[in-house]
Amino acid sequence: MSLSVGIHDLSFATGEFVLPHTALAAYNGTEIGKYHLGIGQESMSVPAADEDIVTMAAAAAAPVVARHGTDKIRTVVFATESSIDQAKSAGVYVHALLGLRSATRVVELKQACYGATAALQFAIGLIQRDPAQQV
């Protein structure tokens, strides 16, 4: 049996402030080409003092949760490059902020450059195993 799997909904969040790479290059004493040509960016978002990976993840997920509810969400895959402390997974805090059911699993992936791709591949496997769940 073939099952069509894809992205049903999407949301994202970014930092409140913007730092032009011209300013960053001048501050660091690096060539602007490192940013403009090397990574193809002219600026980057910078989180405010009261923003972190947890608040940004919750802000990104909240619109999707508001549109679809929490009843069918079985798993949340949280891809990040950062940590908030060394004691607890940031996913635990995101789970609470989103008001997810206690049976909902949260898996946190590091290495954000590949983490989002790995999260999609992980989600495909879960959905293929149980098409009734949402990831």
N, CA, C and O atoms as CSV, one atom per row, in Angstrom:
chain,resi,resn,atom,element,x,y,z
A,1,MET,N,N,0.843,-1.180,0.000
A,1,MET,CA,C,0.000,0.000,0.000
A,1,MET,C,C,0.887,1.242,0.000
A,1,MET,O,O,1.843,1.328,0.770
A,2,SER,N,N,0.572,2.180,-0.847
A,2,SER,CA,C,1.325,3.423,-0.929
A,2,SER,C,C,0.617,4.509,-0.129
A,2,SER,O,O,-0.595,4.689,-0.245
A,3,LEU,N,N,1.369,5.213,0.666
A,3,LEU,CA,C,0.818,6.282,1.502
A,3,LEU,C,C,1.473,7.596,1.105
A,3,LEU,O,O,2.700,7.702,1.096
A,4,SER,N,N,0.674,8.584,0.783
A,4,SER,CA,C,1.191,9.904,0.445
A,4,SER,C,C,1.443,10.683,1.734
A,4,SER,O,O,0.527,10.909,2.525
A,5,VAL,N,N,2.688,11.087,1.931
A,5,VAL,CA,C,3.077,11.810,3.143
A,5,VAL,C,C,3.658,13.154,2.729
A,5,VAL,O,O,4.459,13.223,1.796
A,6,GLY,N,N,3.264,14.219,3.412
A,6,GLY,CA,C,3.802,15.533,3.084
A,6,GLY,C,C,3.614,16.512,4.220
A,6,GLY,O,O,3.116,16.146,5.285
A,7,ILE,N,N,4.003,17.734,4.005
A,7,ILE,CA,C,3.859,18.790,5.006
A,7,ILE,C,C,2.452,19.359,4.880
A,7,ILE,O,O,2.081,19.894,3.836
A,8,HIS,N,N,1.680,19.239,5.942
A,8,HIS,CA,C,0.287,19.695,5.961
A,8,HIS,C,C,0.168,21.166,6.347
A,8,HIS,O,O,-0.706,21.872,5.845
A,9,ASP,N,N,1.035,21.623,7.227
A,9,ASP,CA,C,0.991,23.004,7.699
A,9,ASP,C,C,2.393,23.394,8.147
A,9,ASP,O,O,3.210,22.530,8.469
A,10,LEU,N,N,2.668,24.681,8.166
A,10,LEU,CA,C,4.012,25.151,8.477
A,10,LEU,C,C,3.939,26.526,9.116
A,10,LEU,O,O,3.110,27.356,8.743
A,11,SER,N,N,4.804,26.754,10.068
A,11,SER,CA,C,4.922,28.059,10.708
A,11,SER,C,C,6.373,28.214,11.150
A,11,SER,O,O,7.068,27.217,11.345
A,12,PHE,N,N,6.831,29.434,11.308
A,12,PHE,CA,C,8.190,29.657,11.797
A,12,PHE,C,C,8.221,30.925,12.635
A,12,PHE,O,O,7.299,31.740,12.596
A,13,ALA,N,N,9.285,31.071,13.380
A,13,ALA,CA,C,9.511,32.279,14.182
A,13,ALA,C,C,10.970,32.670,14.009
A,13,ALA,O,O,11.829,31.826,13.756
A,14,THR,N,N,11.231,33.934,14.147
A,14,THR,CA,C,12.599,34.432,14.053
A,14,THR,C,C,12.800,35.507,15.111
A,14,THR,O,O,11.835,36.005,15.691
A,15,GLY,N,N,14.038,35.858,15.356
A,15,GLY,CA,C,14.330,36.872,16.366
A,15,GLY,C,C,13.731,38.222,16.021
A,15,GLY,O,O,13.435,38.509,14.861
A,16,GLU,N,N,13.561,39.029,17.025
A,16,GLU,CA,C,12.915,40.334,16.875
A,16,GLU,C,C,13.798,41.355,16.154
A,16,GLU,O,O,13.290,42.243,15.470
A,17,PHE,N,N,15.099,41.228,16.305
A,17,PHE,CA,C,16.016,42.233,15.773
A,17,PHE,C,C,16.775,41.708,14.554
A,17,PHE,O,O,16.884,40.499,14.350
A,18,VAL,N,N,17.298,42.634,13.750
A,18,VAL,CA,C,18.062,42.283,12.551
A,18,VAL,C,C,19.443,42.929,12.643
A,18,VAL,O,O,19.563,44.115,12.950
A,19,LEU,N,N,20.477,42.144,12.377
A,19,LEU,CA,C,21.850,42.641,12.358
A,19,LEU,C,C,22.370,42.565,10.924
A,19,LEU,O,O,22.528,41.468,10.388
A,20,PRO,N,N,22.637,43.709,10.293
A,20,PRO,CA,C,23.214,43.676,8.940
A,20,PRO,C,C,24.621,43.079,8.993
A,20,PRO,O,O,25.406,43.390,9.888
A,21,HIS,N,N,24.922,42.232,8.036
A,21,HIS,CA,C,26.251,41.620,8.031
A,21,HIS,C,C,27.356,42.632,7.754
A,21,HIS,O,O,28.517,42.378,8.075
A,22,THR,N,N,27.015,43.769,7.165
A,22,THR,CA,C,28.035,44.810,6.995
A,22,THR,C,C,28.523,45.284,8.362
A,22,THR,O,O,29.717,45.518,8.549
A,23,ALA,N,N,27.607,45.424,9.312
A,23,ALA,CA,C,27.984,45.833,10.672
A,23,ALA,C,C,28.771,44.734,11.372
A,23,ALA,O,O,29.743,45.016,12.072
A,24,LEU,N,N,28.355,43.480,11.186
A,24,LEU,CA,C,29.055,42.357,11.809
A,24,LEU,C,C,30.468,42.225,11.250
A,24,LEU,O,O,31.418,42.012,12.003
A,25,ALA,N,N,30.607,42.352,9.933
A,25,ALA,CA,C,31.929,42.257,9.303
A,25,ALA,C,C,32.844,43.377,9.785
A,25,ALA,O,O,34.022,43.146,10.060
A,26,ALA,N,N,32.305,44.588,9.889
A,26,ALA,CA,C,33.108,45.717,10.375
A,26,ALA,C,C,33.543,45.478,11.815
A,26,ALA,O,O,34.687,45.762,12.171
A,27,TYR,N,N,32.650,44.962,12.640
A,27,TYR,CA,C,32.961,44.711,14.050
A,27,TYR,C,C,34.024,43.618,14.194
A,27,TYR,O,O,34.946,43.737,15.000
A,28,ASN,N,N,33.881,42.550,13.396
A,28,ASN,CA,C,34.807,41.417,13.484
A,28,ASN,C,C,36.081,41.615,12.679
A,28,ASN,O,O,37.036,40.852,12.830
A,29,GLY,N,N,36.105,42.637,11.820
A,29,GLY,CA,C,37.263,42.844,10.961
A,29,GLY,C,C,37.371,41.804,9.861
A,29,GLY,O,O,38.473,41.479,9.420
A,30,THR,N,N,36.234,41.278,9.413
A,30,THR,CA,C,36.241,40.281,8.343
A,30,THR,C,C,35.735,40.903,7.048
A,30,THR,O,O,35.068,41.937,7.057
A,31,GLU,N,N,36.059,40.266,5.956
A,31,GLU,CA,C,35.585,40.711,4.645
A,31,GLU,C,C,34.083,40.459,4.544
A,31,GLU,O,O,33.604,39.412,4.981
A,32,ILE,N,N,33.342,41.395,3.981
A,32,ILE,CA,C,31.893,41.252,3.838
A,32,ILE,C,C,31.531,40.069,2.943
A,32,ILE,O,O,30.454,39.490,3.085
A,33,GLY,N,N,32.423,39.709,2.026
A,33,GLY,CA,C,32.183,38.567,1.147
A,33,GLY,C,C,31.978,37.264,1.897
A,33,GLY,O,O,31.305,36.360,1.403
A,34,LYS,N,N,32.557,37.163,3.091
A,34,LYS,CA,C,32.362,35.961,3.906
A,34,LYS,C,C,30.875,35.714,4.120
A,34,LYS,O,O,30.424,34.569,4.106
A,35,TYR,N,N,30.125,36.768,4.315
A,35,TYR,CA,C,28.686,36.655,4.577
A,35,TYR,C,C,27.869,36.741,3.287
A,35,TYR,O,O,27.004,35.902,3.036
A,36,HIS,N,N,28.148,37.762,2.470
A,36,HIS,CA,C,27.346,37.968,1.262
A,36,HIS,C,C,27.567,36.853,0.239
A,36,HIS,O,O,26.610,36.360,-0.356
A,37,LEU,N,N,28.817,36.457,0.036
A,37,LEU,CA,C,29.117,35.416,-0.942
A,37,LEU,C,C,29.226,34.040,-0.297
A,37,LEU,O,O,28.705,33.060,-0.828
A,38,GLY,N,N,29.899,33.964,0.843
A,38,GLY,CA,C,30.156,32.679,1.495
A,38,GLY,C,C,28.902,31.945,1.938
A,38,GLY,O,O,28.757,30.748,1.693
A,39,ILE,N,N,27.991,32.666,2.594
A,39,ILE,CA,C,26.752,32.018,3.047
A,39,ILE,C,C,25.510,32.617,2.396
A,39,ILE,O,O,24.389,32.208,2.698
A,40,GLY,N,N,25.705,33.575,1.511
A,40,GLY,CA,C,24.595,34.127,0.755
A,40,GLY,C,C,23.596,34.924,1.568
A,40,GLY,O,O,22.407,34.936,1.253
A,41,GLN,N,N,24.063,35.586,2.605
A,41,GLN,CA,C,23.160,36.362,3.456
A,41,GLN,C,C,23.639,37.798,3.588
A,41,GLN,O,O,24.839,38.070,3.571
A,42,GLU,N,N,22.693,38.707,3.717
A,42,GLU,CA,C,23.009,40.112,3.933
A,42,GLU,C,C,22.762,40.546,5.366
A,42,GLU,O,O,23.300,41.561,5.808
A,43,SER,N,N,21.957,39.790,6.095
A,43,SER,CA,C,21.658,40.120,7.489
A,43,SER,C,C,21.228,38.856,8.217
A,43,SER,O,O,21.005,37.812,7.603
A,44,MET,N,N,21.117,38.967,9.525
A,44,MET,CA,C,20.688,37.830,10.341
A,44,MET,C,C,19.769,38.322,11.446
A,44,MET,O,O,19.885,39.455,11.912
A,45,SER,N,N,18.855,37.452,11.857
A,45,SER,CA,C,17.993,37.836,12.971
A,45,SER,C,C,18.736,37.592,14.274
A,45,SER,O,O,19.576,36.696,14.372
A,46,VAL,N,N,18.418,38.391,15.256
A,46,VAL,CA,C,19.044,38.292,16.571
A,46,VAL,C,C,17.926,38.280,17.602
A,46,VAL,O,O,17.080,39.174,17.600
A,47,PRO,N,N,17.906,37.291,18.480
A,47,PRO,CA,C,16.837,37.253,19.479
A,47,PRO,C,C,16.975,38.372,20.506
A,47,PRO,O,O,18.079,38.810,20.831
A,48,ALA,N,N,15.840,38.818,21.002
A,48,ALA,CA,C,15.823,39.805,22.083
A,48,ALA,C,C,16.266,39.126,23.376
A,48,ALA,O,O,16.372,37.901,23.429
A,49,ALA,N,N,16.520,39.901,24.395
A,49,ALA,CA,C,16.994,39.357,25.673
A,49,ALA,C,C,15.998,38.377,26.287
A,49,ALA,O,O,16.396,37.471,27.021
A,50,ASP,N,N,14.711,38.546,25.998
A,50,ASP,CA,C,13.702,37.654,26.581
A,50,ASP,C,C,13.289,36.529,25.627
A,50,ASP,O,O,12.294,35.848,25.875
A,51,GLU,N,N,14.039,36.327,24.544
A,51,GLU,CA,C,13.771,35.241,23.603
A,51,GLU,C,C,14.872,34.193,23.712
A,51,GLU,O,O,16.043,34.525,23.899
A,52,ASP,N,N,14.490,32.937,23.593
A,52,ASP,CA,C,15.460,31.847,23.556
A,52,ASP,C,C,14.882,30.738,22.686
A,52,ASP,O,O,13.831,30.922,22.073
A,53,ILE,N,N,15.551,29.594,22.624
A,53,ILE,CA,C,15.090,28.521,21.750
A,53,ILE,C,C,13.716,28.007,22.139
A,53,ILE,O,O,12.957,27.565,21.277
A,54,VAL,N,N,13.383,28.058,23.416
A,54,VAL,CA,C,12.075,27.585,23.875
A,54,VAL,C,C,10.972,28.541,23.434
A,54,VAL,O,O,9.978,28.109,22.852
A,55,THR,N,N,11.137,29.836,23.706
A,55,THR,CA,C,10.086,30.789,23.343
A,55,THR,C,C,9.933,30.884,21.830
A,55,THR,O,O,8.821,31.049,21.329
A,56,MET,N,N,11.044,30.782,21.097
A,56,MET,CA,C,10.953,30.841,19.639
A,56,MET,C,C,10.296,29.580,19.073
A,56,MET,O,O,9.512,29.665,18.128
A,57,ALA,N,N,10.608,28.412,19.644
A,57,ALA,CA,C,9.966,27.170,19.197
A,57,ALA,C,C,8.471,27.205,19.486
A,57,ALA,O,O,7.662,26.825,18.639
A,58,ALA,N,N,8.106,27.661,20.681
A,58,ALA,CA,C,6.683,27.751,21.032
A,58,ALA,C,C,5.971,28.767,20.143
A,58,ALA,O,O,4.839,28.532,19.720
A,59,ALA,N,N,6.623,29.891,19.856
A,59,ALA,CA,C,6.024,30.905,18.978
A,59,ALA,C,C,5.830,30.358,17.565
A,59,ALA,O,O,4.848,30.692,16.902
A,60,ALA,N,N,6.752,29.528,17.103
A,60,ALA,CA,C,6.622,28.934,15.770
A,60,ALA,C,C,5.516,27.883,15.730
A,60,ALA,O,O,4.771,27.803,14.754
A,61,ALA,N,N,5.407,27.088,16.775
A,61,ALA,CA,C,4.429,25.990,16.789
A,61,ALA,C,C,3.024,26.430,17.175
A,61,ALA,O,O,2.052,25.796,16.763
A,62,ALA,N,N,2.893,27.493,17.950
A,62,ALA,CA,C,1.580,27.909,18.469
A,62,ALA,C,C,0.528,28.139,17.382
A,62,ALA,O,O,-0.607,27.697,17.560
A,63,PRO,N,N,0.840,28.806,16.267
A,63,PRO,CA,C,-0.193,28.984,15.239
A,63,PRO,C,C,-0.692,27.659,14.646
A,63,PRO,O,O,-1.878,27.525,14.345
A,64,VAL,N,N,0.201,26.688,14.480
A,64,VAL,CA,C,-0.194,25.384,13.952
A,64,VAL,C,C,-1.087,24.671,14.964
A,64,VAL,O,O,-2.108,24.089,14.597
A,65,VAL,N,N,-0.703,24.719,16.232
A,65,VAL,CA,C,-1.514,24.104,17.289
A,65,VAL,C,C,-2.878,24.787,17.368
A,65,VAL,O,O,-3.895,24.115,17.541
A,66,ALA,N,N,-2.909,26.109,17.244
A,66,ALA,CA,C,-4.184,26.837,17.289
A,66,ALA,C,C,-5.093,26.441,16.121
A,66,ALA,O,O,-6.311,26.358,16.281
A,67,ARG,N,N,-4.506,26.200,14.963
A,67,ARG,CA,C,-5.305,25.839,13.785
A,67,ARG,C,C,-5.812,24.406,13.830
A,67,ARG,O,O,-6.892,24.113,13.316
A,68,HIS,N,N,-5.035,23.503,14.447
A,68,HIS,CA,C,-5.360,22.075,14.351
A,68,HIS,C,C,-5.645,21.405,15.689
A,68,HIS,O,O,-6.103,20.263,15.711
A,69,GLY,N,N,-5.388,22.082,16.802
A,69,GLY,CA,C,-5.616,21.474,18.113
A,69,GLY,C,C,-4.514,20.504,18.490
A,69,GLY,O,O,-3.588,20.267,17.714
A,70,THR,N,N,-4.619,19.950,19.676
A,70,THR,CA,C,-3.588,19.044,20.188
A,70,THR,C,C,-4.027,17.585,20.211
A,70,THR,O,O,-3.211,16.706,20.490
A,71,ASP,N,N,-5.291,17.311,19.927
A,71,ASP,CA,C,-5.828,15.957,20.087
A,71,ASP,C,C,-5.098,14.888,19.285
A,71,ASP,O,O,-4.881,13.785,19.785
A,72,LYS,N,N,-4.719,15.197,18.055
A,72,LYS,CA,C,-4.098,14.187,17.192
A,72,LYS,C,C,-2.578,14.248,17.194
A,72,LYS,O,O,-1.928,13.392,16.594
A,73,ILE,N,N,-2.004,15.241,17.856
A,73,ILE,CA,C,-0.538,15.352,17.856
A,73,ILE,C,C,0.039,14.264,18.744
A,73,ILE,O,O,-0.198,14.235,19.951
A,74,ARG,N,N,0.794,13.379,18.132
A,74,ARG,CA,C,1.398,12.268,18.865
A,74,ARG,C,C,2.857,12.570,19.208
A,74,ARG,O,O,3.360,12.161,20.254
A,75,THR,N,N,3.530,13.298,18.301
A,75,THR,CA,C,4.959,13.551,18.475
A,75,THR,C,C,5.296,14.956,17.991
A,75,THR,O,O,4.769,15.418,16.979
A,76,VAL,N,N,6.177,15.627,18.721
A,76,VAL,CA,C,6.744,16.901,18.301
A,76,VAL,C,C,8.245,16.684,18.151
A,76,VAL,O,O,8.900,16.199,19.074
A,77,VAL,N,N,8.785,17.040,17.000
A,77,VAL,CA,C,10.222,16.934,16.769
A,77,VAL,C,C,10.778,18.349,16.772
A,77,VAL,O,O,10.391,19.184,15.955
A,78,PHE,N,N,11.689,18.605,17.701
A,78,PHE,CA,C,12.225,19.937,17.968
A,78,PHE,C,C,13.698,19.940,17.563
A,78,PHE,O,O,14.525,19.330,18.240
A,79,ALA,N,N,14.033,20.622,16.462
A,79,ALA,CA,C,15.410,20.675,15.965
A,79,ALA,C,C,16.030,22.013,16.339
A,79,ALA,O,O,15.479,23.069,16.026
A,80,THR,N,N,17.168,21.968,17.003
A,80,THR,CA,C,17.839,23.182,17.462
A,80,THR,C,C,19.346,22.971,17.481
A,80,THR,O,O,19.826,21.837,17.485
A,81,GLU,N,N,20.061,24.039,17.493
A,81,GLU,CA,C,21.514,23.996,17.598
A,81,GLU,C,C,21.947,24.299,19.031
A,81,GLU,O,O,23.098,24.062,19.397
A,82,SER,N,N,21.040,24.813,19.828
A,82,SER,CA,C,21.379,25.378,21.136
A,82,SER,C,C,20.749,24.608,22.285
A,82,SER,O,O,19.898,23.740,22.089
A,83,SER,N,N,21.183,24.946,23.472
A,83,SER,CA,C,20.587,24.427,24.703
A,83,SER,C,C,20.240,25.604,25.591
A,83,SER,O,O,20.781,26.698,25.425
A,84,ILE,N,N,19.338,25.380,26.534
A,84,ILE,CA,C,19.051,26.450,27.488
A,84,ILE,C,C,19.743,26.201,28.815
A,84,ILE,O,O,20.085,27.145,29.527
A,85,ASP,N,N,19.948,24.949,29.147
A,85,ASP,CA,C,20.726,24.585,30.327
A,85,ASP,C,C,21.193,23.145,30.128
A,85,ASP,O,O,20.886,22.528,29.108
A,86,GLN,N,N,21.906,22.630,31.063
A,86,GLN,CA,C,22.415,21.269,30.928
A,86,GLN,C,C,21.589,20.256,31.713
A,86,GLN,O,O,21.987,19.098,31.843
A,87,ALA,N,N,20.439,20.684,32.237
A,87,ALA,CA,C,19.660,19.810,33.096
A,87,ALA,C,C,18.509,19.124,32.378
A,87,ALA,O,O,18.241,17.948,32.627
A,88,LYS,N,N,17.830,19.832,31.500
A,88,LYS,CA,C,16.593,19.339,30.924
A,88,LYS,C,C,16.526,19.648,29.439
A,88,LYS,O,O,17.061,20.655,28.973
A,89,SER,N,N,15.871,18.779,28.713
A,89,SER,CA,C,15.630,19.032,27.292
A,89,SER,C,C,14.734,20.253,27.137
A,89,SER,O,O,13.761,20.412,27.874
A,90,ALA,N,N,15.060,21.112,26.184
A,90,ALA,CA,C,14.221,22.282,25.913
A,90,ALA,C,C,12.837,21.851,25.450
A,90,ALA,O,O,11.867,22.587,25.629
A,91,GLY,N,N,12.739,20.668,24.858
A,91,GLY,CA,C,11.457,20.138,24.417
A,91,GLY,C,C,10.456,19.982,25.544
A,91,GLY,O,O,9.250,20.087,25.319
A,92,VAL,N,N,10.935,19.735,26.750
A,92,VAL,CA,C,10.047,19.625,27.917
A,92,VAL,C,C,9.323,20.946,28.148
A,92,VAL,O,O,8.126,20.960,28.437
A,93,TYR,N,N,10.034,22.035,28.022
A,93,TYR,CA,C,9.435,23.355,28.218
A,93,TYR,C,C,8.472,23.699,27.077
A,93,TYR,O,O,7.406,24.266,27.314
A,94,VAL,N,N,8.849,23.355,25.840
A,94,VAL,CA,C,7.979,23.604,24.690
A,94,VAL,C,C,6.680,22.818,24.851
A,94,VAL,O,O,5.599,23.335,24.566
A,95,HIS,N,N,6.784,21.575,25.303
A,95,HIS,CA,C,5.608,20.729,25.550
A,95,HIS,C,C,4.639,21.440,26.495
A,95,HIS,O,O,3.435,21.474,26.242
A,96,ALA,N,N,5.157,21.998,27.567
A,96,ALA,CA,C,4.309,22.692,28.550
A,96,ALA,C,C,3.720,23.980,27.974
A,96,ALA,O,O,2.534,24.250,28.160
A,97,LEU,N,N,4.533,24.776,27.278
A,97,LEU,CA,C,4.045,26.043,26.719
A,97,LEU,C,C,2.939,25.841,25.688
A,97,LEU,O,O,2.047,26.681,25.567
A,98,LEU,N,N,2.987,24.741,24.950
A,98,LEU,CA,C,1.976,24.474,23.932
A,98,LEU,C,C,0.741,23.782,24.499
A,98,LEU,O,O,-0.262,23.629,23.802
A,99,GLY,N,N,0.811,23.365,25.758
A,99,GLY,CA,C,-0.332,22.698,26.377
A,99,GLY,C,C,-0.639,21.347,25.752
A,99,GLY,O,O,-1.804,20.976,25.608
A,100,LEU,N,N,0.400,20.613,25.382
A,100,LEU,CA,C,0.206,19.318,24.744
A,100,LEU,C,C,-0.239,18.270,25.754
A,100,LEU,O,O,0.039,18.380,26.948
A,101,ARG,N,N,-0.934,17.253,25.256
A,101,ARG,CA,C,-1.378,16.156,26.119
A,101,ARG,C,C,-0.157,15.442,26.707
A,101,ARG,O,O,0.925,15.465,26.121
A,102,SER,N,N,-0.338,14.817,27.853
A,102,SER,CA,C,0.793,14.145,28.506
A,102,SER,C,C,1.314,12.974,27.678
A,102,SER,O,O,2.481,12.607,27.815
A,103,ALA,N,N,0.489,12.382,26.829
A,103,ALA,CA,C,0.921,11.261,25.990
A,103,ALA,C,C,1.718,11.711,24.768
A,103,ALA,O,O,2.286,10.876,24.064
A,104,THR,N,N,1.769,13.013,24.506
A,104,THR,CA,C,2.505,13.518,23.345
A,104,THR,C,C,4.003,13.487,23.622
A,104,THR,O,O,4.470,14.036,24.621
A,105,ARG,N,N,4.744,12.849,22.743
A,105,ARG,CA,C,6.200,12.769,22.885
A,105,ARG,C,C,6.858,13.992,22.259
A,105,ARG,O,O,6.365,14.536,21.271
A,106,VAL,N,N,7.958,14.411,22.832
A,106,VAL,CA,C,8.780,15.460,22.224
A,106,VAL,C,C,10.189,14.902,22.085
A,106,VAL,O,O,10.783,14.434,23.056
A,107,VAL,N,N,10.711,14.957,20.874
A,107,VAL,CA,C,12.070,14.508,20.602
A,107,VAL,C,C,12.866,15.737,20.195
A,107,VAL,O,O,12.457,16.482,19.306
A,108,GLU,N,N,13.999,15.946,20.844
A,108,GLU,CA,C,14.842,17.100,20.530
A,108,GLU,C,C,16.060,16.639,19.744
A,108,GLU,O,O,16.782,15.735,20.164
A,109,LEU,N,N,16.276,17.274,18.596
A,109,LEU,CA,C,17.425,16.963,17.753
A,109,LEU,C,C,18.394,18.132,17.757
A,109,LEU,O,O,17.978,19.283,17.623
A,110,LYS,N,N,19.659,17.855,17.907
A,110,LYS,CA,C,20.685,18.894,17.794
A,110,LYS,C,C,21.206,18.906,16.358
A,110,LYS,O,O,20.710,18.162,15.512
A,111,GLN,N,N,22.187,19.733,16.085
A,111,GLN,CA,C,22.718,19.880,14.732
A,111,GLN,C,C,21.635,20.416,13.801
A,111,GLN,O,O,21.213,19.739,12.864
A,112,ALA,N,N,21.199,21.628,14.074
A,112,ALA,CA,C,20.061,22.214,13.357
A,112,ALA,C,C,20.239,22.232,11.841
A,112,ALA,O,O,19.247,22.194,11.112
A,113,CYS,N,N,21.469,22.288,11.352
A,113,CYS,CA,C,21.661,22.298,9.899
A,113,CYS,C,C,21.070,21.046,9.260
A,113,CYS,O,O,20.477,21.126,8.184
A,114,TYR,N,N,21.222,19.909,9.895
A,114,TYR,CA,C,20.625,18.676,9.389
A,114,TYR,C,C,19.395,18.286,10.196
A,114,TYR,O,O,18.609,17.448,9.756
A,115,GLY,N,N,19.221,18.877,11.357
A,115,GLY,CA,C,18.130,18.493,12.252
A,115,GLY,C,C,16.758,18.582,11.624
A,115,GLY,O,O,15.925,17.703,11.847
A,116,ALA,N,N,16.497,19.618,10.846
A,116,ALA,CA,C,15.178,19.766,10.223
A,116,ALA,C,C,14.937,18.664,9.198
A,116,ALA,O,O,13.831,18.130,9.109
A,117,THR,N,N,15.963,18.321,8.428
A,117,THR,CA,C,15.836,17.227,7.461
A,117,THR,C,C,15.621,15.909,8.189
A,117,THR,O,O,14.757,15.120,7.805
A,118,ALA,N,N,16.396,15.666,9.233
A,118,ALA,CA,C,16.241,14.443,10.018
A,118,ALA,C,C,14.856,14.383,10.656
A,118,ALA,O,O,14.251,13.314,10.731
A,119,ALA,N,N,14.355,15.528,11.114
A,119,ALA,CA,C,13.020,15.578,11.718
A,119,ALA,C,C,11.953,15.178,10.703
A,119,ALA,O,O,11.031,14.433,11.033
A,120,LEU,N,N,12.073,15.670,9.469
A,120,LEU,CA,C,11.113,15.292,8.427
A,120,LEU,C,C,11.184,13.798,8.124
A,120,LEU,O,O,10.150,13.149,7.965
A,121,GLN,N,N,12.381,13.255,8.043
A,121,GLN,CA,C,12.528,11.824,7.778
A,121,GLN,C,C,11.976,10.995,8.935
A,121,GLN,O,O,11.342,9.962,8.715
A,122,PHE,N,N,12.212,11.439,10.145
A,122,PHE,CA,C,11.689,10.788,11.343
A,122,PHE,C,C,10.160,10.813,11.319
A,122,PHE,O,O,9.510,9.804,11.590
A,123,ALA,N,N,9.592,11.979,10.992
A,123,ALA,CA,C,8.132,12.136,10.944
A,123,ALA,C,C,7.515,11.227,9.885
A,123,ALA,O,O,6.462,10.633,10.120
A,124,ILE,N,N,8.152,11.114,8.730
A,124,ILE,CA,C,7.637,10.237,7.672
A,124,ILE,C,C,7.529,8.808,8.176
A,124,ILE,O,O,6.524,8.137,7.942
A,125,GLY,N,N,8.567,8.338,8.870
A,125,GLY,CA,C,8.540,6.984,9.424
A,125,GLY,C,C,7.406,6.786,10.417
A,125,GLY,O,O,6.744,5.748,10.401
A,126,LEU,N,N,7.174,7.767,11.278
A,126,LEU,CA,C,6.090,7.659,12.260
A,126,LEU,C,C,4.724,7.644,11.587
A,126,LEU,O,O,3.852,6.862,11.966
A,127,ILE,N,N,4.537,8.502,10.593
A,127,ILE,CA,C,3.252,8.578,9.888
A,127,ILE,C,C,3.003,7.314,9.067
A,127,ILE,O,O,1.876,6.822,9.015
A,128,GLN,N,N,4.037,6.792,8.432
A,128,GLN,CA,C,3.862,5.558,7.664
A,128,GLN,C,C,3.474,4.400,8.573
A,128,GLN,O,O,2.707,3.523,8.173
A,129,ARG,N,N,3.995,4.394,9.786
A,129,ARG,CA,C,3.658,3.349,10.740
A,129,ARG,C,C,2.239,3.496,11.269
A,129,ARG,O,O,1.541,2.504,11.477
A,130,ASP,N,N,1.809,4.755,11.488
A,130,ASP,CA,C,0.468,5.016,12.021
A,130,ASP,C,C,-0.082,6.284,11.372
A,130,ASP,O,O,0.105,7.376,11.909
A,131,PRO,N,N,-0.757,6.161,10.226
A,131,PRO,CA,C,-1.245,7.327,9.484
A,131,PRO,C,C,-2.250,8.199,10.240
A,131,PRO,O,O,-2.514,9.326,9.819
A,132,ALA,N,N,-2.806,7.716,11.325
A,132,ALA,CA,C,-3.796,8.502,12.077
A,132,ALA,C,C,-3.152,9.573,12.945
A,132,ALA,O,O,-3.829,10.504,13.382
A,133,GLN,N,N,-1.858,9.453,13.198
A,133,GLN,CA,C,-1.215,10.423,14.091
A,133,GLN,C,C,-0.690,11.627,13.332
A,133,GLN,O,O,-0.495,11.580,12.118
A,134,GLN,N,N,-0.465,12.701,14.063
A,134,GLN,CA,C,0.145,13.903,13.508
A,134,GLN,C,C,1.482,14.116,14.196
A,134,GLN,O,O,1.615,13.905,15.401
A,135,VAL,N,N,2.467,14.533,13.422
A,135,VAL,CA,C,3.810,14.772,13.954
A,135,VAL,C,C,4.182,16.198,13.639
A,135,VAL,O,O,5.275,16.643,13.988
